[in-house]
Amino acid sequence: MYIYLDFEIETFELGTDLWHACFRNIDRSRPIMIDGIELGKVHVGVACPTSEAALVDARAFPTA
């Protein structure tokens, strides 16, 4: 689990060398709002070759 800004980021492997990430608010009582839809956590949909690469993608997502 990594902390970035106000988010917890978790990386996980779905298949050999196919790393993904998801993030959620540190304050779990506050959902993430995207286009008016409340989400508990968001999965970053890009498969990366390493956990570190998935973490870099996830860190870029909340500020994009």
DSSP file (Angstrom, degrees, kcal/mol; ACC not computed):
  #  RESIDUE AA STRUCTURE BP1 BP2  ACC     N-H-->O    O-->H-N    N-H-->O    O-->H-N    TCO  KAPPA ALPHA  PHI   PSI    X-CA   Y-CA   Z-CA
    1    1 A M              0   0    0      0, 0.0     2,-0.3     0, 0.0     9,-0.2   0.000 360.0 360.0 360.0 131.0    0.0    0.0    0.0
    2    2 A Y  E     -A    9   0A   0      7,-2.9     7,-3.4     2,-0.0     2,-0.5  -0.904 360.0-139.7-119.4 147.7    1.4    3.4   -1.0
    3    3 A I  E     +A    8   0A   0     -2,-0.3     2,-0.3     5,-0.2     5,-0.2  -0.930  25.6 168.2-108.1 130.5    0.2    6.8    0.0
    4    4 A Y  E >   -A    7   0A   0      3,-2.6     3,-2.5    -2,-0.5     2,-0.1  -0.961  63.2 -43.3-144.5 124.0    0.1    9.6   -2.6
    5    5 A L  T 3  S-     0   0    0     -2,-0.3    54,-0.0     1,-0.3     0, 0.0  -0.390 125.0 -25.2  52.8-122.2   -1.7   12.9   -2.0
    6    6 A D  T 3  S+     0   0    0     -2,-0.1    20,-2.6    -3,-0.1    21,-0.4   0.019 122.1  94.4-104.5  26.8   -5.0   12.0   -0.4
    7    7 A F  E <   -AB   4  25A   0     -3,-2.5    -3,-2.6    18,-0.3     2,-0.5  -0.895  63.5-142.4-124.9 148.5   -5.0    8.5   -1.9
    8    8 A E  E     -AB   3  24A   0     16,-2.8    16,-1.7    -2,-0.3     2,-0.5  -0.917  25.3-160.6 -97.6 131.6   -4.0    4.9   -0.9
    9    9 A I  E     -AB   2  23A   0     -7,-3.4    -7,-2.9    -2,-0.5     2,-0.4  -0.962   8.0-172.2-118.3 132.0   -2.6    3.1   -3.9
   10   10 A E  E     - B   0  22A   0     12,-2.7    12,-2.2    -2,-0.5     2,-0.3  -0.984   7.3-156.6-122.4 130.8   -2.4   -0.7   -4.1
   11   11 A T  E     + B   0  21A   0     -2,-0.4     2,-0.3    10,-0.2    10,-0.2  -0.803  16.6 173.5-103.6 150.4   -0.6   -2.6   -6.9
   12   12 A F  E     - B   0  20A   0      8,-2.1     8,-2.9    -2,-0.3     2,-0.5  -0.990  29.1-118.7-154.1 154.3   -1.4   -6.2   -7.8
   13   13 A E  E     - B   0  19A   0     -2,-0.3     2,-0.5     6,-0.2     6,-0.2  -0.851  19.2-176.3-102.5 126.3   -0.5   -8.8  -10.4
   14   14 A L  S    S-     0   0    0      4,-2.9     2,-0.1    -2,-0.5    -2,-0.0  -0.793  72.6 -16.7-117.7  84.0   -3.2  -10.2  -12.7
   15   15 A G  S >  S-     0   0    0     -2,-0.5     3,-1.6     2,-0.0     2,-0.3  -0.236 111.8 -37.5  99.9 164.1   -1.2  -12.7  -14.8
   16   16 A T  T 3  S-     0   0    0      1,-0.3     3,-0.1    -2,-0.1    -2,-0.0  -0.420 128.2 -12.4 -64.7 121.2    2.5  -13.0  -15.2
   17   17 A D  T 3  S+     0   0    0     -2,-0.3     2,-0.5     1,-0.2    -1,-0.3   0.784 100.4 123.8  57.5  32.1    4.1   -9.6  -15.4
   18   18 A L    <   -     0   0    0     -3,-1.6    -4,-2.9    31,-0.1     2,-0.3  -0.795  41.1-176.9-120.5  86.4    0.7   -7.9  -15.8
   19   19 A W  E     +BC  13  48A   0     29,-3.3    29,-2.6    -2,-0.5     2,-0.3  -0.657   5.7 176.2 -92.6 139.2    0.6   -5.4  -13.0
   20   20 A H  E     -B   12   0A   0     -8,-2.9    -8,-2.1    -2,-0.3     2,-0.3  -0.768  12.1-149.5-128.6 173.1   -2.3   -3.1  -12.3
   21   21 A A  E     -BC  11  44A   0     23,-0.8    23,-3.4    -2,-0.3     2,-0.3  -0.982   6.5-166.7-144.1 155.6   -3.2   -0.6   -9.6
   22   22 A C  E     -BC  10  43A   0    -12,-2.2   -12,-2.7    -2,-0.3     2,-0.3  -0.975   9.3-164.1-136.5 154.6   -6.2    0.7   -7.8
   23   23 A F  E     +BC   9  42A   0     19,-2.4    19,-2.9    -2,-0.3     2,-0.3  -0.970   8.7 176.0-138.6 156.1   -6.6    3.7   -5.6
   24   24 A R  E     -B    8   0A   0    -16,-1.7   -16,-2.8    -2,-0.3    17,-0.1  -0.958  42.8 -79.7-148.6 162.9   -9.1    5.1   -3.1
   25   25 A N  E     -B    7   0A   0     15,-0.4   -18,-0.3     5,-0.4     7,-0.1  -0.363  32.4-130.6 -62.5 143.5   -9.4    8.1   -0.7
   26   26 A I  S    S+     0   0    0    -20,-2.6     2,-1.3     1,-0.2    -1,-0.1   0.920 107.1  63.6 -59.6 -42.0   -7.4    7.8    2.5
   27   27 A D  S >  S-     0   0    0    -21,-0.4     3,-2.5     1,-0.2    -1,-0.2  -0.718  79.3-165.6 -81.4  96.1  -10.7    8.8    4.2
   28   28 A R  T 3  S+     0   0    0     -2,-1.3    -1,-0.2     1,-0.3    -3,-0.1   0.619  81.2  69.0 -66.2 -11.3  -12.7    5.8    3.1
   29   29 A S  T 3  S+     0   0    0      1,-0.1    -1,-0.3     2,-0.1    -2,-0.1   0.638  90.3  72.8 -79.1 -11.9  -15.9    7.5    4.1
   30   30 A R  S <  S-     0   0    0     -3,-2.5    -5,-0.4    10,-0.1    -1,-0.1  -0.896  78.1-151.1-102.6 110.5  -15.3    9.9    1.1
   31   31 A P        -     0   0    0      0, 0.0     2,-0.5     0, 0.0     9,-0.2  -0.303  22.9-105.4 -72.9 164.0  -15.9    8.2   -2.3
   32   32 A I  E     -D   39   0B   0      7,-3.1     7,-2.6    -7,-0.1     2,-0.6  -0.783  34.2-144.5 -86.5 131.8  -14.1    9.3   -5.4
   33   33 A M  E     +D   38   0B   0     -2,-0.5     2,-0.4     5,-0.2     5,-0.2  -0.886  23.6 171.5-104.7 123.7  -16.4   11.2   -7.7
   34   34 A I  E >  S-D   37   0B   0      3,-2.2     3,-1.8    -2,-0.6    -2,-0.0  -0.972  77.3 -20.9-130.8 117.1  -16.0   10.8  -11.5
   35   35 A D  T 3  S-     0   0    0     -2,-0.4     3,-0.1     1,-0.3    -1,-0.1   0.861 127.6 -52.6  51.9  40.4  -18.7   12.4  -13.7
   36   36 A G  T 3  S+     0   0    0      1,-0.2     2,-0.5     0, 0.0    -1,-0.3   0.510 111.8 122.5  78.6   4.8  -21.1   12.5  -10.7
   37   37 A I  E <   -D   34   0B   0     -3,-1.8    -3,-2.2     2,-0.0     2,-0.5  -0.879  58.3-135.6-104.0 129.4  -20.7    8.8   -9.9
   38   38 A E  E     -D   33   0B   0     -2,-0.5     2,-0.4    -5,-0.2    -5,-0.2  -0.705  25.0-176.5 -84.9 128.0  -19.4    7.8   -6.5
   39   39 A L  E     -D   32   0B   0     -7,-2.6    -7,-3.1    -2,-0.5     3,-0.1  -0.982  26.4-152.3-126.2 136.4  -16.8    5.1   -6.5
   40   40 A G  S    S-     0   0    0     -2,-0.4   -15,-0.4     1,-0.3     2,-0.3   0.900  85.7  -5.7 -70.7 -42.0  -15.2    3.4   -3.5
   41   41 A K        -     0   0    0    -17,-0.1     2,-0.5    -9,-0.1    -1,-0.3  -0.983  66.7-135.4-149.9 158.9  -12.0    2.7   -5.4
   42   42 A V  E     -C   23   0A   0    -19,-2.9   -19,-2.4    -2,-0.3     2,-0.5  -0.963  11.7-145.7-120.7 129.5  -10.8    3.1   -8.9
   43   43 A H  E     -C   22   0A   0     -2,-0.5     2,-0.5   -21,-0.2   -21,-0.3  -0.822  16.6-133.6 -93.0 128.7   -8.8    0.5  -10.9
   44   44 A V  E     -C   21   0A   0    -23,-3.4   -23,-0.8    -2,-0.5    14,-0.1  -0.736  17.2-147.8 -80.8 123.6   -6.2    1.8  -13.3
   45   45 A G  E     +     0   0A   0     -2,-0.5     2,-0.5   -25,-0.1    -1,-0.1   0.166  60.7 102.4 -87.8  18.5   -6.8   -0.2  -16.5
   46   46 A V  E     -     0   0A   0    -25,-0.1     2,-0.5     8,-0.1   -25,-0.1  -0.883  63.9-138.7-105.0 128.7   -3.3   -0.4  -17.9
   47   47 A A  E     -     0   0A   0     -2,-0.5   -27,-0.2   -27,-0.1   -29,-0.1  -0.733  26.0-168.7 -82.9 126.6   -1.3   -3.6  -17.5
   48   48 A C  E     -C   19   0A   0    -29,-2.6   -29,-3.3    -2,-0.5     6,-0.1  -0.803  30.1-125.1-116.4 156.5    2.3   -2.7  -16.7
   49   49 A P  S    S+     0   0    0      0, 0.0     2,-0.3     0, 0.0   -31,-0.1   0.705  92.2  28.6 -75.1 -18.5    5.4   -5.0  -16.7
   50   50 A T  S  > S-     0   0    0    -31,-0.1     4,-1.8     1,-0.1     5,-0.1  -0.941  76.8-118.1-138.8 160.9    6.3   -4.1  -13.0
   51   51 A S  H  > S+     0   0    0     -2,-0.3     4,-2.1     1,-0.2     5,-0.1   0.877 115.9  55.4 -61.3 -39.0    4.6   -3.1   -9.8
   52   52 A E  H  > S+     0   0    0      1,-0.2     4,-2.1     2,-0.2    -1,-0.2   0.886 105.6  50.8 -63.9 -40.0    6.6    0.2   -9.9
   53   53 A A  H  > S+     0   0    0      2,-0.2     4,-2.0     1,-0.2    -1,-0.2   0.894 109.8  50.4 -65.5 -39.9    5.3    1.0  -13.4
   54   54 A A  H  X S+     0   0    0     -4,-1.8     4,-2.3     1,-0.2    -1,-0.2   0.882 109.1  52.5 -64.2 -37.8    1.7    0.4  -12.3
   55   55 A L  H  X S+     0   0    0     -4,-2.1     4,-2.3     2,-0.2    -2,-0.2   0.900 107.1  51.8 -64.2 -41.6    2.3    2.7   -9.3
   56   56 A V  H  X S+     0   0    0     -4,-2.1     4,-1.4     2,-0.2    -2,-0.2   0.921 110.8  48.3 -61.2 -44.5    3.6    5.5  -11.6
   57   57 A D  H  X S+     0   0    0     -4,-2.0     4,-1.2     1,-0.2     3,-0.2   0.917 111.9  49.1 -62.0 -43.7    0.5    5.2  -13.7
   58   58 A A  H  < S+     0   0    0     -4,-2.3    -1,-0.2     1,-0.2    -2,-0.2   0.871 107.6  54.3 -66.2 -36.8   -1.8    5.3  -10.7
   59   59 A R  H  < S+     0   0    0     -4,-2.3     4,-0.4     1,-0.2    -1,-0.2   0.835 108.7  49.8 -66.5 -30.4    0.0    8.4   -9.3
   60   60 A A  H  X S+     0   0    0     -4,-1.4     4,-0.6    -3,-0.2     3,-0.4   0.777  98.7  69.5 -76.9 -26.4   -0.6   10.2  -12.5
   61   61 A F  T >< S+     0   0    0     -4,-1.2     3,-1.2     1,-0.2    -2,-0.2   0.918  93.2  50.6 -64.5 -49.0   -4.3    9.4  -12.7
   62   62 A P  T 34 S+     0   0    0      0, 0.0    -1,-0.2     0, 0.0    -2,-0.1   0.763 115.4  44.3 -65.0 -21.6   -5.8   11.5   -9.8
   63   63 A T  T 34        0   0    0     -4,-0.4    -2,-0.2    -3,-0.4    -3,-0.1   0.485 360.0 360.0 -98.9  -3.3   -4.0   14.6  -11.0
   64   64 A A    <<        0   0    0     -3,-1.2    -1,-0.2    -4,-0.6    -3,-0.1   0.477 360.0 360.0 -76.1 360.0   -4.9   14.2  -14.7
